[in-house]
Amino acid sequence: MAFRHRLCVDLDGTLIKYDGWRGEHHFGDPIPGAVEFTKKLALIGEVVIYTARCRDGKHMAEVTAHLKQHGFYFDSVY
């Protein structure tokens, strides 16, 4: 099996706009260039989106849906 890098990227303030906590159901818009950045990362290895929003597992589906809606490239959310 070929070695693949695992690249972890934070969500709030890194991929999507964040100007303070507004609740678990509020998501900022993508930061300009962020979707393209994740596309380039996907060429290098496995892309893991890291967020404290999923610390208890309750909001994993909502975070994943938001990322997919905006076209982010990722393999998993942690």
N, CA, C and O atoms as a MOPAC input file, in Angstrom:
PM7 MOZYME 1SCF
protein

 N      0.84400 1    -1.17700 1     0.00000 1
 C      0.00000 1     0.00000 1     0.00000 1
 C      0.89400 1     1.24600 1     0.00000 1
 O      1.86000 1     1.32300 1     0.76000 1
 N      0.57400 1     2.19400 1    -0.83400 1
 C      1.35200 1     3.42500 1    -0.93700 1
 C      1.06300 1     4.34500 1     0.25000 1
 O     -0.06100 1     4.41900 1     0.74700 1
 N      2.10400 1     5.03500 1     0.68300 1
 C      1.96800 1     5.98900 1     1.78300 1
 C      1.19700 1     7.21400 1     1.30700 1
 O      1.45200 1     7.72600 1     0.21700 1
 N      0.27300 1     7.67600 1     2.10700 1
 C     -0.48400 1     8.88900 1     1.81300 1
 C     -0.44100 1     9.82800 1     3.00300 1
 O     -0.65200 1     9.40300 1     4.13900 1
 N     -0.17500 1    11.06900 1     2.75700 1
 C     -0.17300 1    12.06100 1     3.83100 1
 C     -1.59100 1    12.27700 1     4.34700 1
 O     -2.56300 1    12.13500 1     3.60500 1
 N     -1.69400 1    12.61700 1     5.61100 1
 C     -2.97500 1    13.01300 1     6.19900 1
 C     -2.83800 1    14.48600 1     6.57400 1
 O     -1.98900 1    14.85400 1     7.38600 1
 N     -3.67500 1    15.31200 1     5.98000 1
 C     -3.59600 1    16.75700 1     6.16100 1
 C     -4.82400 1    17.23900 1     6.92400 1
 O     -5.95100 1    17.08300 1     6.45300 1
 N     -4.60900 1    17.82300 1     8.09800 1
 C     -5.71200 1    18.29200 1     8.94100 1
 C     -5.82600 1    19.81100 1     8.84300 1
 O     -4.83300 1    20.53200 1     8.94500 1
 N     -7.04300 1    20.27500 1     8.64600 1
 C     -7.30100 1    21.70900 1     8.49900 1
 C     -8.46900 1    22.08600 1     9.40400 1
 O     -9.49200 1    21.40200 1     9.43300 1
 N     -8.30500 1    23.17400 1    10.13500 1
 C     -9.37600 1    23.65900 1    11.00000 1
 C    -10.50300 1    24.25800 1    10.15700 1
 O    -10.26800 1    24.72800 1     9.04400 1
 N    -11.70400 1    24.23900 1    10.68200 1
 C    -12.87000 1    24.74000 1     9.95400 1
 C    -13.09500 1    26.23800 1    10.18000 1
 O    -12.88500 1    27.04100 1     9.27100 1
 N    -13.51700 1    26.60900 1    11.37300 1
 C    -13.90300 1    27.99500 1    11.66600 1
 C    -12.69800 1    28.93000 1    11.66800 1
 O    -11.73800 1    28.72800 1    12.41100 1
 N    -12.76500 1    29.95400 1    10.82500 1
 C    -11.69500 1    30.93400 1    10.74800 1
 C    -10.55500 1    30.53000 1     9.83000 1
 O     -9.64200 1    31.32000 1     9.58800 1
 N    -10.59900 1    29.31700 1     9.32200 1
 C     -9.57400 1    28.83100 1     8.40100 1
 C    -10.18200 1    28.54000 1     7.03900 1
 O     -9.66800 1    28.99500 1     6.01700 1
 N    -11.27000 1    27.79000 1     7.01900 1
 C    -11.96400 1    27.48700 1     5.76600 1
 C    -13.23900 1    28.30800 1     5.59800 1
 O    -13.60500 1    28.68300 1     4.48400 1
 N    -13.90900 1    28.58100 1     6.71100 1
 C    -15.12100 1    29.41200 1     6.65300 1
 C    -14.95300 1    30.61200 1     7.58400 1
 O    -14.22000 1    30.55400 1     8.57200 1
 N    -15.64300 1    31.69300 1     7.25000 1
 C    -15.54300 1    32.92000 1     8.04200 1
 C    -16.07100 1    32.67600 1     9.45100 1
 O    -17.05400 1    31.96300 1     9.65400 1
 N    -15.39100 1    33.28500 1    10.41500 1
 C    -15.77100 1    33.12700 1    11.81500 1
 C    -15.53700 1    34.45300 1    12.52500 1
 O    -14.41200 1    34.95100 1    12.56700 1
 N    -16.59100 1    35.01900 1    13.07600 1
 C    -16.45100 1    36.27400 1    13.81600 1
 C    -17.08600 1    36.16100 1    15.19700 1
 O    -17.71000 1    37.09700 1    15.69700 1
 N    -16.91200 1    35.01100 1    15.78400 1
 C    -17.45700 1    34.75300 1    17.11000 1
 C    -18.54400 1    33.69800 1    17.07000 1
 O    -19.21800 1    33.51500 1    16.05700 1
 N    -18.69900 1    33.02400 1    18.15900 1
 C    -19.66700 1    31.93200 1    18.25800 1
 C    -21.08200 1    32.48000 1    18.19900 1
 O    -21.45300 1    33.34500 1    18.99300 1
 N    -21.87200 1    31.97700 1    17.26000 1
 C    -23.26900 1    32.40300 1    17.10400 1
 C    -24.22200 1    31.22700 1    17.23600 1
 O    -25.40100 1    31.33600 1    16.89900 1
 N    -23.72400 1    30.13000 1    17.71300 1
 C    -24.56200 1    28.94900 1    17.88200 1
 C    -24.12300 1    27.82500 1    16.97100 1
 O    -23.48000 1    28.03700 1    15.94300 1
 N    -24.48600 1    26.63400 1    17.37500 1
 C    -24.02700 1    25.43800 1    16.66700 1
 C    -24.58900 1    25.29500 1    15.25900 1
 O    -24.04200 1    24.54000 1    14.45600 1
 N    -25.66100 1    25.99800 1    14.94700 1
 C    -26.27000 1    25.87400 1    13.61900 1
 C    -25.87400 1    27.01500 1    12.67900 1
 O    -26.33300 1    27.06800 1    11.53800 1
 N    -25.03200 1    27.91500 1    13.15200 1
 C    -24.57700 1    29.02900 1    12.30900 1
 C    -23.22200 1    28.68600 1    11.69600 1
 O    -22.28000 1    28.32100 1    12.39900 1
 N    -23.14500 1    28.81100 1    10.38400 1
 C    -21.89300 1    28.58400 1     9.67000 1
 C    -21.57400 1    29.82200 1     8.84800 1
 O    -22.46000 1    30.39600 1     8.21500 1
 N    -20.31500 1    30.23200 1     8.85600 1
 C    -19.89900 1    31.34400 1     8.01600 1
 C    -19.75600 1    30.90200 1     6.56500 1
 O    -19.74700 1    29.70900 1     6.26100 1
 N    -19.64700 1    31.87700 1     5.68600 1
 C    -19.41200 1    31.59000 1     4.27100 1
 C    -17.96500 1    31.13800 1     4.07600 1
 O    -17.10600 1    31.43800 1     4.90500 1
 N    -17.69400 1    30.42900 1     3.00000 1
 C    -16.31200 1    30.02200 1     2.72400 1
 C    -15.39500 1    31.24500 1     2.57700 1
 O    -15.78000 1    32.25000 1     1.97800 1
 N    -14.21000 1    31.14900 1     3.11500 1
 C    -13.19800 1    32.17700 1     2.92700 1
 C    -12.73100 1    32.08600 1     1.47600 1
 O    -12.51000 1    30.98200 1     0.97800 1
 N    -12.57600 1    33.21800 1     0.78400 1
 C    -12.14300 1    33.16500 1    -0.61800 1
 C    -10.87200 1    32.32100 1    -0.79200 1
 O     -9.87800 1    32.51600 1    -0.09200 1
 N    -10.92800 1    31.39700 1    -1.72700 1
 C     -9.79800 1    30.52200 1    -2.02000 1
 C     -9.76000 1    29.23700 1    -1.21100 1
 O     -8.95300 1    28.35200 1    -1.49700 1
 N    -10.62400 1    29.11900 1    -0.20100 1
 C    -10.58000 1    27.95400 1     0.68900 1
 C    -10.98000 1    26.66100 1    -0.01000 1
 O    -10.35600 1    25.62300 1     0.21200 1
 N    -12.00500 1    26.70800 1    -0.84600 1
 C    -12.43300 1    25.49400 1    -1.55300 1
 C    -11.31400 1    25.02000 1    -2.47300 1
 O    -11.00900 1    23.82800 1    -2.52100 1
 N    -10.70500 1    25.94600 1    -3.19800 1
 C     -9.60500 1    25.60100 1    -4.09300 1
 C     -8.41600 1    25.05200 1    -3.31200 1
 O     -7.72400 1    24.15000 1    -3.78300 1
 N     -8.18000 1    25.59500 1    -2.11700 1
 C     -7.10400 1    25.11800 1    -1.25200 1
 C     -7.32200 1    23.65400 1    -0.88100 1
 O     -6.38700 1    22.85400 1    -0.92700 1
 N     -8.56400 1    23.29900 1    -0.51100 1
 C     -8.82400 1    21.90200 1    -0.14600 1
 C     -8.69400 1    20.98700 1    -1.36200 1
 O     -8.31900 1    19.82300 1    -1.22800 1
 N     -9.00200 1    21.50900 1    -2.53800 1
 C     -8.83000 1    20.71200 1    -3.76200 1
 C     -7.35400 1    20.38800 1    -3.96800 1
 O     -7.01100 1    19.25900 1    -4.32000 1
 N     -6.48400 1    21.36300 1    -3.75200 1
 C     -5.04100 1    21.13700 1    -3.89300 1
 C     -4.53000 1    20.17600 1    -2.82800 1
 O     -3.68300 1    19.32800 1    -3.10800 1
 N     -5.03800 1    20.30700 1    -1.61600 1
 C     -4.63800 1    19.38600 1    -0.55000 1
 C     -5.02300 1    17.95400 1    -0.89500 1
 O     -4.27600 1    17.01700 1    -0.60900 1
 N     -6.19400 1    17.78700 1    -1.51300 1
 C     -6.67700 1    16.44700 1    -1.86200 1
 C     -5.75300 1    15.75700 1    -2.86300 1
 O     -5.73200 1    14.52800 1    -2.93700 1
 N     -4.99900 1    16.52300 1    -3.62500 1
 C     -4.03200 1    15.93700 1    -4.55600 1
 C     -2.81100 1    15.39100 1    -3.82300 1
 O     -2.11100 1    14.51600 1    -4.33300 1
 N     -2.56300 1    15.90900 1    -2.63000 1
 C     -1.40100 1    15.51300 1    -1.83500 1
 C     -1.71200 1    14.32900 1    -0.93100 1
 O     -0.87000 1    13.45100 1    -0.74000 1
 N     -2.91400 1    14.30300 1    -0.37600 1
 C     -3.23700 1    13.24000 1     0.56800 1
 C     -4.66300 1    13.31500 1     1.08100 1
 O     -5.52700 1    13.96600 1     0.49500 1
 N     -4.87800 1    12.63800 1     2.18000 1
 C     -6.19300 1    12.57200 1     2.82000 1
 C     -6.45600 1    13.88100 1     3.55700 1
 O     -5.63200 1    14.31900 1     4.36000 1
 N     -7.59200 1    14.50100 1     3.28900 1
 C     -7.93500 1    15.78300 1     3.90800 1
 C     -8.92600 1    15.53900 1     5.04400 1
 O    -10.01000 1    14.99400 1     4.83800 1
 N     -8.53000 1    15.95300 1     6.24500 1
 C     -9.37400 1    15.82600 1     7.42900 1
 C     -9.71900 1    17.23600 1     7.90500 1
 O     -8.82700 1    18.04300 1     8.16900 1
 N    -10.99700 1    17.52500 1     8.01100 1
 C    -11.44800 1    18.81700 1     8.52400 1
 C    -11.63500 1    18.65800 1    10.02900 1
 O    -12.39300 1    17.80100 1    10.48200 1
 N    -10.94200 1    19.48400 1    10.79200 1
 C    -10.98700 1    19.40800 1    12.24500 1
 C    -11.84400 1    20.54900 1    12.78400 1
 O    -11.69000 1    21.70200 1    12.38000 1
 N    -12.74500 1    20.21100 1    13.70000 1
 C    -13.58800 1    21.23500 1    14.31000 1
 C    -14.05500 1    20.81400 1    15.69700 1
 O    -14.34200 1    19.64200 1    15.93900 1
 N    -14.12500 1    21.76900 1    16.58800 1
 C    -14.66100 1    21.50100 1    17.92500 1
 C    -16.17800 1    21.36500 1    17.89400 1
 O    -16.77700 1    20.93900 1    18.88100 1
 N    -16.80900 1    21.72000 1    16.77700 1
 C    -18.26400 1    21.59400 1    16.66100 1
 C    -18.72000 1    20.14700 1    16.81900 1
 O    -19.84800 1    19.89700 1    17.24300 1
 N    -17.86400 1    19.20500 1    16.48700 1
 C    -18.24300 1    17.78500 1    16.51100 1
 C    -17.67500 1    17.06600 1    17.72700 1
 O    -17.56300 1    15.84100 1    17.72800 1
 N    -17.32500 1    17.80500 1    18.73900 1
 C    -16.66000 1    17.19000 1    19.89200 1
 C    -17.49900 1    16.09400 1    20.54200 1
 O    -16.94800 1    15.17000 1    21.14100 1
 N    -18.80400 1    16.18300 1    20.43300 1
 C    -19.65500 1    15.14700 1    21.01300 1
 C    -20.32700 1    14.30400 1    19.93600 1
 O    -21.13900 1    13.43300 1    20.24900 1
 N    -19.99800 1    14.55400 1    18.67600 1
 C    -20.53700 1    13.76600 1    17.57400 1
 C    -21.93200 1    14.15800 1    17.12200 1
 O    -22.42600 1    13.62600 1    16.12800 1
 N    -22.57900 1    15.08000 1    17.83200 1
 C    -23.97100 1    15.41400 1    17.52500 1
 C    -24.15300 1    16.18400 1    16.22400 1
 O    -25.20100 1    16.07300 1    15.58900 1
 N    -23.16300 1    16.95600 1    15.81800 1
 C    -23.34800 1    17.85400 1    14.67800 1
 C    -22.52400 1    17.45700 1    13.45600 1
 O    -22.34100 1    18.25800 1    12.53900 1
 N    -22.03400 1    16.23500 1    13.44400 1
 C    -21.19400 1    15.75900 1    12.34800 1
 C    -21.91700 1    15.84800 1    11.00200 1
 O    -21.33400 1    16.30900 1    10.02100 1
 N    -23.16400 1    15.41900 1    10.94500 1
 C    -23.91300 1    15.43000 1     9.68300 1
 C    -24.12800 1    16.85300 1     9.18700 1
 O    -24.04200 1    17.11000 1     7.98600 1
 N    -24.40600 1    17.77200 1    10.09200 1
 C    -24.64200 1    19.16400 1     9.71000 1
 C    -23.36500 1    19.81700 1     9.17300 1
 O    -23.40900 1    20.53900 1     8.17700 1
 N    -22.24200 1    19.56800 1     9.82500 1
 C    -20.95800 1    20.10400 1     9.36200 1
 C    -20.61100 1    19.51900 1     7.99800 1
 O    -20.21200 1    20.24700 1     7.08900 1
 N    -20.76300 1    18.21200 1     7.85800 1
 C    -20.46200 1    17.54100 1     6.59200 1
 C    -21.33300 1    18.08600 1     5.46400 1
 O    -20.84000 1    18.32500 1     4.36100 1
 N    -22.61100 1    18.28100 1     5.72700 1
 C    -23.52600 1    18.81400 1     4.71200 1
 C    -23.12100 1    20.22300 1     4.29200 1
 O    -23.17500 1    20.55300 1     3.10700 1
 N    -22.71700 1    21.05200 1     5.24400 1
 C    -22.30100 1    22.42200 1     4.92800 1
 C    -21.05700 1    22.40800 1     4.04000 1
 O    -20.97500 1    23.16600 1     3.07300 1
 N    -20.10300 1    21.55700 1     4.36200 1
 C    -18.88000 1    21.46100 1     3.55400 1
 C    -19.19300 1    20.99700 1     2.13500 1
 O    -18.67300 1    21.55200 1     1.16800 1
 N    -20.03700 1    19.98600 1     2.01400 1
 C    -20.40400 1    19.46800 1     0.68900 1
 C    -21.18600 1    20.50700 1    -0.11600 1
 O    -20.98300 1    20.64600 1    -1.32200 1
 N    -22.07000 1    21.22800 1     0.55000 1
 C    -22.88200 1    22.25600 1    -0.11300 1
 C    -22.00000 1    23.29500 1    -0.80600 1
 O    -22.35000 1    23.80800 1    -1.86900 1
 N    -20.86700 1    23.59700 1    -0.20100 1
 C    -19.97600 1    24.62000 1    -0.74800 1
 C    -18.85300 1    24.04300 1    -1.60500 1
 O    -18.01400 1    24.79200 1    -2.10700 1
 N    -18.82500 1    22.73000 1    -1.77800 1
 C    -17.85800 1    22.11900 1    -2.68400 1
 C    -16.47600 1    21.87600 1    -2.12100 1
 O    -15.52200 1    21.71800 1    -2.88300 1
 N    -16.34200 1    21.84100 1    -0.79400 1
 C    -15.03900 1    21.54800 1    -0.20000 1
 C    -14.63300 1    20.10700 1    -0.50800 1
 O    -15.47900 1    19.21600 1    -0.58200 1
 N    -13.34500 1    19.89400 1    -0.68500 1
 C    -12.79200 1    18.55700 1    -0.89600 1
 C    -12.28400 1    18.06300 1     0.45300 1
 O    -11.45400 1    18.72100 1     1.08100 1
 N    -12.77800 1    16.90500 1     0.90700 1
 C    -12.32700 1    16.35300 1     2.18300 1
 C    -12.66800 1    14.87200 1     2.23400 1
 O    -13.55500 1    14.39200 1     1.52800 1
 N    -11.94700 1    14.16800 1     3.08000 1
 C    -12.18300 1    12.74000 1     3.26500 1
 C    -12.96800 1    12.45300 1     4.53400 1
 O    -13.75300 1    11.50500 1     4.58900 1
 N    -12.75200 1    13.27800 1     5.55300 1
 C    -13.46400 1    13.05200 1     6.80300 1
 C    -13.50100 1    14.33700 1     7.61900 1
 O    -12.78600 1    15.30000 1     7.34200 1
 N    -14.35700 1    14.31600 1     8.63400 1
 C    -14.47500 1    15.42500 1     9.57700 1
 C    -14.21100 1    14.84600 1    10.95100 1
 O    -14.73600 1    13.78900 1    11.30000 1
 N    -13.40300 1    15.53300 1    11.72300 1
 C    -13.06600 1    15.04900 1    13.05900 1
 C    -13.30200 1    16.15700 1    14.05600 1
 O    -13.08100 1    15.96800 1    15.25200 1

